[in-house]
Amino acid sequence: MLKVVAERDRERVCARPRPFFLFSLVHLAYHPSHAIPRNRQGSENSRPELGDAERHRNFSSGSGMAPPFRAEHLGSLLRPDDLLKVRASIRDRGISAEEAGLPAAEKKAIGEVVKLQQDLGFKAVNSGEYNRTRFWGLLWDEIDGTIRLQDADASMFRLYHPDVVSLIEKGRKVMPGESVIAGSKLSHNASRSVSNLSELRSVQAFVPESEWGNIKLTIIAPSWFHMRYKQGRAYTKEAYANDAEYFKDVARVYQAELDLLYKAGLRNAQFDDPGMADFCSQDFRKGWEEDKDNIGTWEDLLDAYIELYNDSLSKLPPDFHTGIHLCRGNFIGGRHFSEGAYDVIAKKLFENLKVNTFYLEYDTERAGGFEPLRSLPKDKNVVIGIISTKVRQLEDKAAMKERVYKAAEFVAEGSGETREEALKRIYVSPQCGFSTHESGYPLTVEDEKQKLSLVRQIADEIWGEP
């Protein structure tokens, strides 16, 4: 029988260190005195739901004074060896995070990586995801009602889902990514949901308070632990009767998490969502259509995910910038999981998903051409991910600038603008993070610096803005 087991077993196969710790910067707790005052249109206890125009009004002017910024990166950065050694000692010696000196090592590493980003001219600084071992972090482990899978049968999973296809092998026990399901009703518990807050605090410690609004926190998509599972298997029968019930509670959890982070000063969130790009995969769509257990079409699922996002974001104040990052995988060794252009989802995604900014992978032909950008509405932005984090070779600057201009032509064609007008809503970045898992990537730190410097140079020469 084809089986799947816990992530820790797959990690042993991959020879990756497993950090046996929950979270190390919990002592950086929220204190009311640290909160940035609410926007005048919001209040502590009452937030009316916002219309599209109001939600997007602050983030599409191209002023360079609020996110997104002309030069962006997408979250994870290569971890320093000292930090990896501390985590390895926790696993190998069976000692606590405190005994190993992890809090101090993380604080030092985050301070250095914040300075690196600042020195390279990036405004939307982050932790480099140094607090995490994987890009999705610990949010779902901290939600009340979740169960971590330990020995799940492969029949739980959509075996045509790109992540699952890439990681399941016949006759072996492997895991399609660390997974949880809802074992009972999901709810947000502020006393448990500490990882995102602690990560935010760890960056704020090295940034002037006047610039806290620029800090970017990457957050895993609300649909992350749904798409991989067969129909109705993302939750137990005792927990939910159907997807609609499940999505409502997931949205409530994300509303509460975002409210907690807003009160702590966060104004800039990027939702990492490889699953959204999986809809672009012909193999996934074909597998969905052949799976008789599915209820509805893959388009219905896309609609449901867009509604889940919009529900999750519906209570945000107007000064909170949100974006979604779509990519096709950057696993250990620079491995990708899926292929396919944005054409099949672009119009619906760009027009209906109520985020401010789309961070799109565009470093290879796997993502298709820029034609889908014709569907980008005038009140939304796109960050073009044209610099690869998978290969060491440094891209040609002139060629990359031409790609940005080509993207602007399609945005302009769709919106009836000039190319120069369209450029006001375009930004540039690498296509993905540099280290979505904590180790195992082909680039060196020097390679990373050169790639980030190139992003900054391209932005300066095209726009001359932050």
NUFIGU-812772 format. One record per residue (C-alpha): residue number from 0; residue in three letters; chain; x, y, z. Coordinates in steps of 0.2 Angstrom, whole numbers, plus 5000, padded with zeros to 4 digits. Each point is the difference from the previous one (the first is absolute). Example, Ala and Ser with C-alpha at 12.3 -4.5 7.8 and 13.67 -1.06 7.14 Angstrom:
BEGIN
n	res	chain	c1	c2	c3
0	Ala	A	5062	4978	5039
1	Ser	A	5006	5017	4997
***
This chain:
BEGIN
n	res	chain	c1	c2	c3
0	Met	A	5000	5000	5000
1	Leu	A	5006	5018	4996
2	Lys	A	5002	5009	5016
3	Val	A	5005	5017	5006
4	Val	A	5008	5004	5017
5	Ala	A	5006	5015	5010
6	Glu	A	5011	5013	4994
7	Arg	A	5014	4995	5012
8	Asp	A	5002	4984	4990
9	Arg	A	5001	5008	4983
10	Glu	A	5013	5012	5008
11	Arg	A	5011	4986	5005
12	Val	A	5000	4994	4982
13	Cys	A	5005	5017	4994
14	Ala	A	5014	5001	5013
15	Arg	A	4993	5016	5006
16	Pro	A	5002	5006	5018
17	Arg	A	4983	4999	5010
18	Pro	A	4999	5013	5013
19	Phe	A	4990	4993	5015
20	Phe	A	4994	5016	5007
21	Leu	A	4983	5010	4999
22	Phe	A	5006	5018	4999
23	Ser	A	5014	5010	5008
24	Leu	A	4995	5018	5000
25	Val	A	4984	4999	5010
26	His	A	5008	5011	5013
27	Leu	A	4998	5014	4988
28	Ala	A	4982	5002	5005
29	Tyr	A	4987	5012	4995
30	His	A	4998	5015	5011
31	Pro	A	4986	5013	4997
32	Ser	A	5013	5014	5001
33	His	A	5008	4994	4984
34	Ala	A	4984	5001	4989
35	Ile	A	4999	5013	4986
36	Pro	A	4984	5010	5002
37	Arg	A	4986	4994	4989
38	Asn	A	4995	5009	4984
39	Arg	A	4987	5014	5004
40	Gln	A	4987	4990	4990
41	Gly	A	5002	4985	5011
42	Ser	A	4998	4997	5019
43	Glu	A	5005	4988	5013
44	Asn	A	4984	4990	5000
45	Ser	A	4991	5005	4984
46	Arg	A	5006	4998	4982
47	Pro	A	4987	5001	4986
48	Glu	A	5004	4989	4985
49	Leu	A	5008	5010	4986
50	Gly	A	4996	5003	4982
51	Asp	A	5013	4996	4987
52	Ala	A	5004	5018	4996
53	Glu	A	5003	5004	5018
54	Arg	A	5010	4985	5003
55	His	A	5012	5003	4985
56	Arg	A	5001	5019	5001
57	Asn	A	5016	5002	5010
58	Phe	A	5010	4987	4990
59	Ser	A	5000	5004	4981
60	Ser	A	5006	5017	4999
61	Gly	A	5018	4995	4997
62	Ser	A	5006	5013	5012
63	Gly	A	5014	4989	5008
64	Met	A	4994	5005	5017
65	Ala	A	4990	4985	5004
66	Pro	A	5001	4981	4995
67	Pro	A	5002	4993	4987
68	Phe	A	5017	5007	4996
69	Arg	A	5009	5001	4983
70	Ala	A	5013	4987	5006
71	Glu	A	4993	4985	5010
72	His	A	5005	4983	5005
73	Leu	A	4988	4986	5005
74	Gly	A	5005	4995	5017
75	Ser	A	5012	4986	5004
76	Leu	A	5019	5003	4999
77	Leu	A	5015	4988	5002
78	Arg	A	5002	4996	5018
79	Pro	A	5017	5003	5008
80	Asp	A	5010	4984	5005
81	Asp	A	5001	5005	5018
82	Leu	A	4981	5000	5002
83	Leu	A	4999	4983	4991
84	Lys	A	5013	4993	5011
85	Val	A	4990	5005	5016
86	Arg	A	4985	4992	4993
87	Ala	A	5009	4984	4996
88	Ser	A	5007	4999	5017
89	Ile	A	4982	5001	5007
90	Arg	A	4996	4985	4990
91	Asp	A	5016	4990	5001
92	Arg	A	5003	5003	5019
93	Gly	A	4982	5000	5006
94	Ile	A	5002	5016	5009
95	Ser	A	4988	5015	5001
96	Ala	A	5000	5015	4990
97	Glu	A	5005	5010	5015
98	Glu	A	5015	4989	5004
99	Ala	A	5005	5000	4982
100	Gly	A	5000	5019	4999
101	Leu	A	4987	5001	4987
102	Pro	A	4991	5016	5005
103	Ala	A	5017	5010	5000
104	Ala	A	5005	4992	4984
105	Glu	A	4983	5005	4991
106	Lys	A	5001	5017	5007
107	Lys	A	5018	5003	4994
108	Ala	A	4996	4992	4983
109	Ile	A	4984	5010	4997
110	Gly	A	5009	5016	5005
111	Glu	A	5013	4997	4987
112	Val	A	4988	4995	4986
113	Val	A	4989	5016	5003
114	Lys	A	5016	5010	4999
115	Leu	A	5004	4991	4984
116	Gln	A	4984	5004	4992
117	Gln	A	5001	5018	5006
118	Asp	A	5018	5002	4993
119	Leu	A	4994	4993	4983
120	Gly	A	4986	5013	4999
121	Phe	A	4984	4989	5004
122	Lys	A	4986	5009	5010
123	Ala	A	4989	4985	5003
124	Val	A	5012	4991	5011
125	Asn	A	4996	4984	5009
126	Ser	A	5008	4986	5011
127	Gly	A	5006	4990	4985
128	Glu	A	4989	4987	5007
129	Tyr	A	5014	4996	5012
130	Asn	A	4987	4996	5014
131	Arg	A	4994	4986	4989
132	Thr	A	5006	4983	4993
133	Arg	A	4987	5001	4985
134	Phe	A	4992	5014	4991
135	Trp	A	4982	4996	5008
136	Gly	A	5006	5002	5018
137	Leu	A	4990	4995	5015
138	Leu	A	4984	5009	4998
139	Trp	A	4989	4984	4997
140	Asp	A	5008	4991	5014
141	Glu	A	4994	5014	5011
142	Ile	A	4982	4999	4995
143	Asp	A	4989	4992	5012
144	Gly	A	4991	4985	4993
145	Thr	A	5014	4994	4988
146	Ile	A	5008	4983	5000
147	Arg	A	5018	4996	4994
148	Leu	A	5000	4985	4988
149	Gln	A	5011	4986	5006
150	Asp	A	4997	4985	4989
151	Ala	A	4987	5005	4987
152	Asp	A	4994	4989	4987
153	Ala	A	5004	5006	4982
154	Ser	A	4981	4998	4996
155	Met	A	4998	5017	5010
156	Phe	A	5009	5009	4986
157	Arg	A	4997	5006	4983
158	Leu	A	5014	4990	4991
159	Tyr	A	5000	5012	4986
160	His	A	5003	5015	5010
161	Pro	A	5018	5007	4995
162	Asp	A	5007	4999	5017
163	Val	A	4994	4983	5003
164	Val	A	5005	4994	4983
165	Ser	A	5018	5006	5003
166	Leu	A	5002	4992	5017
167	Ile	A	4991	4984	5001
168	Glu	A	5009	4984	4993
169	Lys	A	4992	4983	4998
170	Gly	A	5005	4988	5014
171	Arg	A	5007	5013	5011
172	Lys	A	4994	5010	5015
173	Val	A	5002	5019	4996
174	Met	A	4990	5015	5004
175	Pro	A	4993	5013	4988
176	Gly	A	5006	5014	5011
177	Glu	A	4997	5002	5019
178	Ser	A	4981	4999	5001
179	Val	A	4986	5003	5012
180	Ile	A	4981	4998	4999
181	Ala	A	4986	5006	5011
182	Gly	A	4995	4988	5013
183	Ser	A	4987	5011	5008
184	Lys	A	4993	5017	4997
185	Leu	A	5014	5012	4996
186	Ser	A	5003	5016	5011
187	His	A	5013	5013	5003
188	Asn	A	5009	5000	5017
189	Ala	A	5010	5015	5003
190	Ser	A	5010	4992	5014
191	Arg	A	5005	4986	4988
192	Ser	A	5002	5010	4983
193	Val	A	5017	5007	5004
194	Ser	A	5012	4996	4986
195	Asn	A	4994	5014	4988
196	Leu	A	5000	5013	5014
197	Ser	A	5017	4995	5006
198	Glu	A	5007	5001	4983
199	Leu	A	4993	5017	4997
200	Arg	A	5007	5006	5017
201	Ser	A	5017	4993	4996
202	Val	A	5001	5011	4984
203	Gln	A	4992	5016	5009
204	Ala	A	5015	4999	5012
205	Phe	A	5012	5005	4986
206	Val	A	4989	5012	4991
207	Pro	A	4995	5018	5006
208	Glu	A	4982	5001	5005
209	Ser	A	4996	5013	4987
210	Glu	A	5004	4986	4987
211	Trp	A	4991	4985	5008
212	Gly	A	4986	5002	4987
213	Asn	A	5012	4995	4986
214	Ile	A	5005	4984	5008
215	Lys	A	4993	4985	4990
216	Leu	A	4994	4984	5008
217	Thr	A	4997	4985	4989
218	Ile	A	4985	4989	5006
219	Ile	A	4995	4984	4993
220	Ala	A	4984	4999	4989
221	Pro	A	4984	4996	5009
222	Ser	A	4997	4986	4987
223	Trp	A	5017	4992	5003
224	Phe	A	4994	4985	5010
225	His	A	4985	4997	4989
226	Met	A	5005	4998	4981
227	Arg	A	5011	4985	5003
228	Tyr	A	4986	4989	5008
229	Lys	A	4987	4990	4991
230	Gln	A	4982	5007	5001
231	Gly	A	4995	5002	5019
232	Arg	A	5016	4993	5007
233	Ala	A	5008	5017	5006
234	Tyr	A	4989	4998	5015
235	Thr	A	4992	4986	5010
236	Lys	A	4981	4996	4998
237	Glu	A	4998	5005	5018
238	Ala	A	5007	5017	4997
239	Tyr	A	4992	5006	4984
240	Ala	A	4986	4993	4988
241	Asn	A	5007	5009	4984
242	Asp	A	5013	5012	4994
243	Ala	A	4989	5015	5002
244	Glu	A	4999	4998	5019
245	Tyr	A	5019	4997	5001
246	Phe	A	5004	5015	4989
247	Lys	A	4989	5011	5011
248	Asp	A	5010	4996	5016
249	Val	A	5017	5001	4991
250	Ala	A	4995	5018	4995
251	Arg	A	4995	5004	5018
252	Val	A	5017	4993	5006
253	Tyr	A	5009	5011	4987
254	Gln	A	4990	5015	5004
255	Ala	A	5005	4998	5018
256	Glu	A	5018	4997	4996
257	Leu	A	5001	5016	4989
258	Asp	A	4992	5010	5013
259	Leu	A	5013	4995	5013
260	Leu	A	5014	5004	4988
261	Tyr	A	4992	5017	4995
262	Lys	A	4999	5005	5019
263	Ala	A	5019	4995	5001
264	Gly	A	5004	5012	4986
265	Leu	A	4999	4989	4984
266	Arg	A	4995	5009	4984
267	Asn	A	5007	4989	4987
268	Ala	A	4996	4982	4997
269	Gln	A	5004	4988	4986
270	Phe	A	4990	4984	4998
271	Asp	A	5011	4986	4993
272	Asp	A	4989	4989	4989
273	Pro	A	5008	4987	4989
274	Gly	A	4983	4992	4999
275	Met	A	4993	5014	4991
276	Ala	A	5013	4997	4986
277	Asp	A	4995	4982	4999
278	Phe	A	4984	5005	4992
279	Cys	A	5011	5005	4985
280	Ser	A	5006	4982	4998
281	Gln	A	4992	4990	4987
282	Asp	A	5004	4984	5009
283	Phe	A	4992	5006	5016
284	Arg	A	4984	5005	4990
285	Lys	A	4999	4984	4991
286	Gly	A	5003	4990	5016
287	Trp	A	4986	5010	5008
288	Glu	A	4988	4996	4986
289	Glu	A	5004	4982	5001
290	Asp	A	4997	4999	5018
291	Lys	A	4982	4994	5003
292	Asp	A	5001	5004	5018
293	Asn	A	5001	5019	4997
294	Ile	A	4984	5011	5002
295	Gly	A	5000	5013	4987
296	Thr	A	5013	5006	4987
297	Trp	A	5017	5006	5003
298	Glu	A	4993	5017	4996
299	Asp	A	4988	4998	5015
300	Leu	A	5015	4997	5011
301	Leu	A	5009	5015	4994
302	Asp	A	4984	5010	5003
303	Ala	A	4999	4993	5018
304	Tyr	A	5018	5005	5003
305	Ile	A	4998	5017	4994
306	Glu	A	4985	5002	5012
307	Leu	A	5010	4993	5014
308	Tyr	A	5013	5013	4998
309	Asn	A	4987	5014	4998
310	Asp	A	4992	4994	5016
311	Ser	A	5016	4999	5009
312	Leu	A	5005	5018	4995
313	Ser	A	4983	5008	5002
314	Lys	A	5003	5008	5016
315	Leu	A	5017	5008	4997
316	Pro	A	5002	5019	5002
317	Pro	A	5004	5009	4984
318	Asp	A	5018	5003	5005
319	Phe	A	5004	4982	5000
320	His	A	5009	4994	4983
321	Thr	A	4997	4982	4995
322	Gly	A	5007	4990	4985
323	Ile	A	5001	4983	4994
324	His	A	5015	4991	4994
325	Leu	A	4997	4986	4986
326	Cys	A	5015	4989	4996
327	Arg	A	5002	4982	4993
328	Gly	A	5012	4994	5014
329	Asn	A	5018	5003	5006
330	Phe	A	5003	4984	5010
331	Ile	A	5017	4994	5006
332	Gly	A	5012	5000	4986
333	Gly	A	4990	5013	4990
334	Arg	A	4987	4987	4995
335	His	A	4983	5006	4993
336	Phe	A	4984	4991	5001
337	Ser	A	4989	5006	4986
338	Glu	A	4999	5010	4984
339	Gly	A	4987	5010	4991
340	Ala	A	4996	5018	4995
341	Tyr	A	4988	5011	5009
342	Asp	A	4988	5002	4986
343	Val	A	4987	4988	5007
344	Ile	A	4998	5009	5016
345	Ala	A	5006	5018	4997
346	Lys	A	4984	5009	4997
347	Lys	A	4990	4992	5014
348	Leu	A	5015	5001	5012
349	Phe	A	5005	5018	4996
350	Glu	A	4982	5007	5000
351	Asn	A	4992	4990	5014
352	Leu	A	5014	4998	5013
353	Lys	A	5000	5015	5012
354	Val	A	5018	5002	5003
355	Asn	A	5011	5015	4995
356	Thr	A	5014	4992	4992
357	Phe	A	5004	4984	4990
358	Tyr	A	5018	4993	5002
359	Leu	A	5002	4989	4984
360	Glu	A	5014	4988	4995
361	Tyr	A	5007	5004	4983
362	Asp	A	5017	4994	4999
363	Thr	A	4998	4985	4988
364	Glu	A	4989	4995	4986
365	Arg	A	4990	4989	5013
366	Ala	A	4990	5015	5005
367	Gly	A	4995	5005	4982
368	Gly	A	5001	5017	4993
369	Phe	A	4994	5017	5006
370	Glu	A	4984	5000	4990
371	Pro	A	4989	4996	5015
372	Leu	A	5005	5017	5007
373	Arg	A	4987	5008	4989
374	Ser	A	4987	4995	5013
375	Leu	A	5008	5010	5014
376	Pro	A	4988	5012	5007
377	Lys	A	5005	5019	5001
378	Asp	A	4999	4999	5019
379	Lys	A	5012	4985	5002
380	Asn	A	5019	4998	4999
381	Val	A	5011	4986	4993
382	Val	A	5018	4996	5006
383	Ile	A	5009	4991	4986
384	Gly	A	5011	4986	5006
385	Ile	A	5013	5000	4986
386	Ile	A	5016	4996	5010
387	Ser	A	5002	4981	5004
388	Thr	A	5004	4994	5017
389	Lys	A	5003	4982	4993
390	Val	A	5016	5002	4990
391	Arg	A	5016	5009	5004
392	Gln	A	5003	5009	4984
393	Leu	A	4996	5018	5001
394	Glu	A	4988	5007	4988
395	Asp	A	5004	5014	4987
396	Lys	A	4994	5016	5006
397	Ala	A	4995	5007	4983
398	Ala	A	4990	4985	4996
399	Met	A	4991	5000	5016
400	Lys	A	4995	5019	4998
401	Glu	A	4993	4996	4983
402	Arg	A	4990	4986	5008
403	Val	A	4992	5013	5012
404	Tyr	A	4996	5012	4985
405	Lys	A	4992	4985	4991
406	Ala	A	4989	4996	5015
407	Ala	A	4995	5019	5001
408	Glu	A	4995	4999	4982
409	Phe	A	4987	4986	5003
410	Val	A	4994	5009	5016
411	Ala	A	4998	5016	4990
412	Glu	A	4991	4991	4986
413	Gly	A	4987	4993	5012
414	Ser	A	4997	5016	5010
415	Gly	A	5000	5012	4986
416	Glu	A	5015	5009	5007
417	Thr	A	5017	5005	4993
418	Arg	A	5015	4989	5005
419	Glu	A	5006	5014	5011
420	Glu	A	4984	5000	5009
421	Ala	A	5000	4981	5002
422	Leu	A	5017	5000	5007
423	Lys	A	4994	5009	5015
424	Arg	A	4991	4984	5006
425	Ile	A	5015	4988	4996
426	Tyr	A	5014	4995	5011
427	Val	A	5014	4988	4999
428	Ser	A	5007	4985	5011
429	Pro	A	5007	4983	4999
430	Gln	A	4988	4986	4996
431	Cys	A	5000	4992	5017
432	Gly	A	5009	5000	5016
433	Phe	A	5018	4994	5001
434	Ser	A	4997	4987	5013
435	Thr	A	4982	4994	5002
436	His	A	5007	4986	5010
437	Glu	A	5014	5003	5012
438	Ser	A	5014	4992	4990
439	Gly	A	5005	4991	4984
440	Tyr	A	5000	5014	4987
441	Pro	A	5013	5002	4986
442	Leu	A	5003	5019	5003
443	Thr	A	5013	5007	5011
444	Val	A	4998	5016	5011
445	Glu	A	5010	5010	4988
446	Asp	A	4989	4994	4986
447	Glu	A	4985	5005	5010
448	Lys	A	5007	5018	5002
449	Gln	A	5004	5002	4982
450	Lys	A	4983	4995	4995
451	Leu	A	4992	5012	5013
452	Ser	A	5011	5013	4994
453	Leu	A	4995	4997	4982
454	Val	A	4982	5002	5005
455	Arg	A	5004	5017	5009
456	Gln	A	5010	5006	4984
457	Ile	A	4986	4996	4988
458	Ala	A	4987	5009	5011
459	Asp	A	5011	5015	5002
460	Glu	A	5003	5001	4981
461	Ile	A	4982	4998	4995
462	Trp	A	4991	5010	5014
463	Gly	A	5013	5009	5011
464	Glu	A	4989	4996	5015
465	Pro	A	5001	4989	5016
***
